[in-house]
């Protein structure tokens, strides 16, 4: 059995899927874990493992949004392998020129857990929030195990479309095109409501900005509860994804893959693992018109939707299921489990 030491500086939710993968492998009897939480790393979005004398880092940051890039570069020097969620070979060679060959793709990320993931499932710092959410009818993180996201590809004559998105404020992101991005999201929601009023669930998450820009598009609270959203997503056929903070690939895209849905997604800024390809696993858009054109195409081609669902199921089982994603990283590092 392979011995693994995990050093995790904070219970940052971005790191939860990585921990989930390691816990699943432990539960399968493939490795033993020692978890250290009293550690310091250069970012709360980075955790590391020590395996067979090798240091493997897992960077789940949104984009390259670090306070101190020089500190990150110094840290990468100490690593044997550095797996990065928001991976750009060009940016790696520009920002971390001497260390770029140590940086590897991690792929998609989405918030998911499993039984036994006590580091995140029973976080004392979140206890008060969980109590408040309980009275609001919102389930805690420990409810959202990886299997709750999974769905078998199904073929239907009439397609259902899902697009639930949020607006970003300048307080949340450094993106220079924030107004353009928000306008596109609002435009897609309005177009769906007009063109597919009976076949789409769409709207904007409630926020101060949404109340200012588009109060009529705000989603009702009961739909945005995560357990309700999961059931809605799995009952949908065509799911639309938008870019996350700092150009990252949004978590919803990972959720869509796990649920074997057909995907239309805002064009990726970053590279992912495996054979996730335009036309095979998703269709990419950069404008409202392009998005609606793709929706029309899939809506009128149930065979293409079903084939895309099957392709995403295969991708999930080979690259994204948490235990597989972690096992693939260990294999990349030459570690046998």
TAQUITA-V73962 format. One record per backbone hydrogen bond with DSSP energy under -0.5 kcal/mol. NH is the residue of the N-H (numbers start at 1). CO is the residue of the C=O. If there is no record, write none. Layout:
BEGIN
<<NH CO> <NH CO>>
END
This chain:
BEGIN
<<2 30> <4 32> <5 50> <6 4> <6 34> <7 48> <8 6> <8 36> <9 46> <12 10> <15 12> <16 12> <16 13> <17 13> <18 15> <19 15> <20 16> <21 17> <22 18> <23 19> <24 20> <25 21> <26 22> <27 23> <28 24> <29 26> <30 25> <31 25> <32 2> <34 4> <36 6> <36 34> <37 35> <39 37> <46 43> <47 58> <48 7> <49 56> <50 5> <51 49> <51 54> <52 3> <54 51> <56 49> <56 54> <57 55> <57 81> <58 47> <59 57> <59 83> <60 45> <60 58> <63 61> <65 62> <66 64> <72 68> <73 69> <74 70> <75 71> <76 72> <77 73> <78 74> <78 75> <79 76> <80 55> <81 55> <82 102> <83 57> <84 82> <84 104> <85 59> <87 85> <87 271> <88 86> <92 88> <93 89> <94 90> <95 91> <96 92> <99 96> <100 96> <100 97> <102 99> <103 100> <104 82> <106 84> <107 84> <112 110> <113 144> <117 114> <118 116> <120 117> <121 117> <122 118> <123 120> <124 122> <126 123> <127 124> <130 126> <131 127> <132 128> <133 129> <134 130> <135 131> <136 132> <137 134> <138 133> <139 137> <143 140> <144 141> <145 143> <146 113> <148 145> <149 146> <150 146> <151 258> <159 157> <161 199> <162 238> <163 201> <165 163> <165 203> <172 169> <173 169> <178 175> <181 177> <182 178> <183 179> <184 180> <185 181> <186 182> <187 183> <188 184> <189 185> <190 186> <191 187> <192 188> <193 189> <194 190> <195 191> <196 192> <199 196> <200 196> <201 161> <202 200> <203 163> <204 217> <205 165> <211 207> <212 208> <213 209> <214 210> <217 214> <218 215> <219 204> <223 220> <224 220> <225 221> <229 225> <230 226> <231 227> <232 228> <233 229> <234 230> <235 231> <236 232> <236 233> <237 160> <238 160> <239 237> <239 262> <240 162> <241 264> <244 248> <247 244> <248 245> <250 242> <253 250> <254 250> <255 251> <256 252> <257 253> <258 254> <259 255> <260 257> <261 256> <262 237> <263 281> <264 239> <265 283> <266 241> <267 285> <269 247> <271 87> <276 273> <277 275> <279 282> <280 277> <281 277> <282 277> <283 263> <285 265> <291 287> <292 288> <293 289> <294 290> <295 291> <296 292> <297 293> <298 294> <299 295> <300 296> <301 298> <305 301> <306 302> <307 303> <308 304> <309 305> <310 306> <311 307> <312 308> <313 309> <314 310> <315 311> <316 312> <317 313> <318 314> <318 315> <319 315> <320 315> <320 316> <321 316> <324 321> <325 321> <326 322> <327 323> <328 324> <329 325> <330 326> <331 327> <332 328> <333 329> <334 331> <335 330> <336 334>>
END
